[in-house]
Amino acid sequence: MYQTIDIDRKNLTIMGVKFSNLKELENTANAIGTNMFEGFKPTKELIQLYVDWKFGIVSEKDFLTKLYAIYGK
């Protein structure tokens, strides 16, 4: 089933998660869209976690720990 996600290029947000520039937003939106064809169901929490990891706010270890908490091992 097709699912849309809220992308606001004017305010640089995906599902309410703020991006620093349009290029980062579009790259992330494209990656999410590609993975959605494979069955990925994005959430605001997952997008925020990705952004935090990408910009060094969350370490790789914490990123993986949070992913395991969401999806299980």
C-alpha positions as CSV (number, residue, x, y, z in Angstrom):
1,M,0.0,0.0,0.0
2,Y,1.3,3.4,-0.9
3,Q,2.1,5.7,2.0
4,T,2.8,9.4,1.7
5,I,5.1,11.3,4.1
6,D,5.0,15.0,4.9
7,I,7.8,16.8,3.2
8,D,7.9,20.6,3.5
9,R,10.7,22.0,1.3
10,K,9.9,25.6,2.4
11,N,10.5,24.8,6.1
12,L,13.1,22.1,5.4
13,T,11.2,19.3,7.3
14,I,10.3,15.7,6.8
15,M,7.5,14.5,9.1
16,G,8.3,17.6,11.3
17,V,12.0,16.8,11.5
18,K,14.1,19.9,10.6
19,F,17.0,19.7,8.1
20,S,19.8,22.2,7.8
21,N,19.5,22.6,4.0
22,L,17.5,21.6,1.0
23,K,20.1,19.2,-0.4
24,E,20.2,17.1,2.9
25,L,16.4,17.1,3.0
26,E,16.1,15.9,-0.6
27,N,18.9,13.3,-0.2
28,T,17.1,11.9,2.9
29,A,13.7,12.0,1.2
30,N,15.0,10.1,-1.7
31,A,16.6,7.4,0.5
32,I,13.5,7.1,2.5
33,G,11.4,6.8,-0.6
34,T,13.6,4.1,-2.1
35,N,13.4,2.1,1.2
36,M,9.7,2.5,1.3
37,F,9.5,0.4,-1.9
38,E,11.2,-2.3,0.2
39,G,8.6,-2.1,2.9
40,F,10.2,0.5,5.3
41,K,7.7,2.5,7.2
42,P,9.3,5.8,8.3
43,T,8.3,7.5,11.6
44,K,9.3,10.9,12.9
45,E,11.3,9.1,15.6
46,L,13.4,7.2,13.1
47,I,14.0,10.2,10.9
48,Q,15.1,12.2,13.9
49,L,17.4,9.4,15.0
50,Y,19.0,9.3,11.6
51,V,19.5,13.1,11.5
52,D,21.0,13.0,15.0
53,W,23.4,10.2,14.0
54,K,24.3,11.8,10.7
55,F,25.3,15.1,12.3
56,G,27.1,13.5,15.2
57,I,24.6,14.2,17.9
58,V,24.1,10.5,18.6
59,S,27.0,8.1,18.4
60,E,26.9,5.0,16.2
61,K,26.6,2.8,19.3
62,D,23.6,4.8,20.6
63,F,22.1,4.9,17.1
64,L,22.2,1.1,17.0
65,T,21.0,0.7,20.5
66,K,18.0,2.8,19.8
67,L,17.3,1.0,16.5
68,Y,17.3,-2.4,18.4
69,A,15.0,-0.9,21.0
70,I,12.5,0.1,18.3
71,Y,12.8,-3.0,16.1
72,G,14.4,-5.7,18.3
73,K,17.4,-7.7,17.3
